[in-house]
Amino acid sequence: MPQLNTSTWSLTITLMVISLFCIFQLKMMNQTMTSIPPQEDKKLPTKPQLPWDKKWTKIYLPHSSLLQS
């Protein structure tokens, strides 16, 4: 049974990668890139008014209550 000759595989793979890169570059040259025009008035979104008060509350369980048996 003859052995498979793999001496040209590296050359074949290298040329394939180079050719795919060139084809990709040629296809990208024909594409038109649209640019988004900058907006003059950039307004930050306003937060809605919340119906509740903005307060910080502390809700905690005292440490000593866990130790009592």
LUMGU-689757 format. One record per residue (C-alpha): residue in three letters; x, y, z; residue number from 1. Coordinates in nm, 4 decimals. Layout:
REM LUMGU-689757
<kolnu resn="ALA" east="X" north="Y" up="Z" resi="NUM"/>
...
This chain:
REM LUMGU-689757
<kolnu resn="MET" east="0.0000" north="0.0000" up="0.0000" resi="1"/>
<kolnu resn="PRO" east="0.1599" north="0.3332" up="-0.1021" resi="2"/>
<kolnu resn="GLN" east="0.2050" north="0.6098" up="0.1490" resi="3"/>
<kolnu resn="LEU" east="0.0275" north="0.9398" up="0.1157" resi="4"/>
<kolnu resn="ASN" east="0.2576" north="1.2158" up="-0.0039" resi="5"/>
<kolnu resn="THR" east="0.2057" north="1.5141" up="0.2290" resi="6"/>
<kolnu resn="SER" east="0.4977" north="1.7260" up="0.1154" resi="7"/>
<kolnu resn="THR" east="0.2792" north="1.9701" up="-0.0807" resi="8"/>
<kolnu resn="TRP" east="0.0108" north="2.0147" up="0.1824" resi="9"/>
<kolnu resn="SER" east="0.1773" north="2.3099" up="0.3540" resi="10"/>
<kolnu resn="LEU" east="0.2129" north="2.4927" up="0.0237" resi="11"/>
<kolnu resn="THR" east="-0.1457" north="2.4165" up="-0.0711" resi="12"/>
<kolnu resn="ILE" east="-0.2849" north="2.5358" up="0.2618" resi="13"/>
<kolnu resn="THR" east="-0.0729" north="2.8520" up="0.2578" resi="14"/>
<kolnu resn="LEU" east="-0.1810" north="2.9428" up="-0.0938" resi="15"/>
<kolnu resn="MET" east="-0.5432" north="2.8722" up="-0.0090" resi="16"/>
<kolnu resn="VAL" east="-0.5343" north="3.1067" up="0.2913" resi="17"/>
<kolnu resn="ILE" east="-0.3671" north="3.3807" up="0.0872" resi="18"/>
<kolnu resn="SER" east="-0.6177" north="3.3463" up="-0.1951" resi="19"/>
<kolnu resn="LEU" east="-0.9135" north="3.3540" up="0.0451" resi="20"/>
<kolnu resn="PHE" east="-0.7734" north="3.6671" up="0.2049" resi="21"/>
<kolnu resn="CYS" east="-0.7378" north="3.8335" up="-0.1359" resi="22"/>
<kolnu resn="ILE" east="-1.0897" north="3.7376" up="-0.2393" resi="23"/>
<kolnu resn="PHE" east="-1.2272" north="3.8712" up="0.0860" resi="24"/>
<kolnu resn="GLN" east="-1.0400" north="4.1995" up="0.0409" resi="25"/>
<kolnu resn="LEU" east="-1.1671" north="4.2390" up="-0.3143" resi="26"/>
<kolnu resn="LYS" east="-1.5244" north="4.1789" up="-0.2039" resi="27"/>
<kolnu resn="MET" east="-1.4917" north="4.4291" up="0.0785" resi="28"/>
<kolnu resn="MET" east="-1.3621" north="4.6966" up="-0.1589" resi="29"/>
<kolnu resn="ASN" east="-1.6920" north="4.6895" up="-0.3463" resi="30"/>
<kolnu resn="GLN" east="-1.9037" north="4.7378" up="-0.0368" resi="31"/>
<kolnu resn="THR" east="-2.0324" north="5.0824" up="0.0453" resi="32"/>
<kolnu resn="MET" east="-2.0142" north="5.1731" up="0.4103" resi="33"/>
<kolnu resn="THR" east="-2.2901" north="5.3972" up="0.5336" resi="34"/>
<kolnu resn="SER" east="-2.2025" north="5.6461" up="0.7987" resi="35"/>
<kolnu resn="ILE" east="-2.4426" north="5.7551" up="1.0666" resi="36"/>
<kolnu resn="PRO" east="-2.4642" north="6.1339" up="1.0774" resi="37"/>
<kolnu resn="PRO" east="-2.3921" north="6.2827" up="1.4189" resi="38"/>
<kolnu resn="GLN" east="-2.6930" north="6.4137" up="1.6023" resi="39"/>
<kolnu resn="GLU" east="-2.6791" north="6.7762" up="1.7025" resi="40"/>
<kolnu resn="ASP" east="-2.9105" north="6.7612" up="2.0025" resi="41"/>
<kolnu resn="LYS" east="-2.8200" north="6.4748" up="2.2235" resi="42"/>
<kolnu resn="LYS" east="-3.0587" north="6.4749" up="2.5139" resi="43"/>
<kolnu resn="LEU" east="-3.0118" north="6.2439" up="2.8041" resi="44"/>
<kolnu resn="PRO" east="-3.3191" north="6.0395" up="2.8840" resi="45"/>
<kolnu resn="THR" east="-3.4970" north="6.1777" up="3.1846" resi="46"/>
<kolnu resn="LYS" east="-3.5872" north="5.9542" up="3.4714" resi="47"/>
<kolnu resn="PRO" east="-3.9562" north="5.9231" up="3.5456" resi="48"/>
<kolnu resn="GLN" east="-4.0878" north="6.0651" up="3.8686" resi="49"/>
<kolnu resn="LEU" east="-4.1237" north="5.7856" up="4.1200" resi="50"/>
<kolnu resn="PRO" east="-4.4417" north="5.7741" up="4.3309" resi="51"/>
<kolnu resn="TRP" east="-4.2566" north="5.6753" up="4.6462" resi="52"/>
<kolnu resn="ASP" east="-4.0116" north="5.8619" up="4.8654" resi="53"/>
<kolnu resn="LYS" east="-3.6436" north="5.8161" up="4.8077" resi="54"/>
<kolnu resn="LYS" east="-3.5296" north="5.7071" up="5.1518" resi="55"/>
<kolnu resn="TRP" east="-3.2771" north="5.4611" up="5.2759" resi="56"/>
<kolnu resn="THR" east="-3.4066" north="5.2234" up="5.5362" resi="57"/>
<kolnu resn="LYS" east="-3.2150" north="4.9771" up="5.7463" resi="58"/>
<kolnu resn="ILE" east="-3.3714" north="4.6360" up="5.7797" resi="59"/>
<kolnu resn="TYR" east="-3.1560" north="4.3966" up="5.9738" resi="60"/>
<kolnu resn="LEU" east="-3.1661" north="4.1213" up="6.2266" resi="61"/>
<kolnu resn="PRO" east="-2.9561" north="4.1852" up="6.5352" resi="62"/>
<kolnu resn="HIS" east="-2.6639" north="3.9476" up="6.5690" resi="63"/>
<kolnu resn="SER" east="-2.7410" north="3.8603" up="6.9274" resi="64"/>
<kolnu resn="SER" east="-3.0782" north="3.7035" up="6.8449" resi="65"/>
<kolnu resn="LEU" east="-2.9125" north="3.4222" up="6.6498" resi="66"/>
<kolnu resn="LEU" east="-2.6865" north="3.3213" up="6.9371" resi="67"/>
<kolnu resn="GLN" east="-2.9604" north="3.2779" up="7.1970" resi="68"/>
<kolnu resn="SER" east="-3.0764" north="2.9214" up="7.2556" resi="69"/>
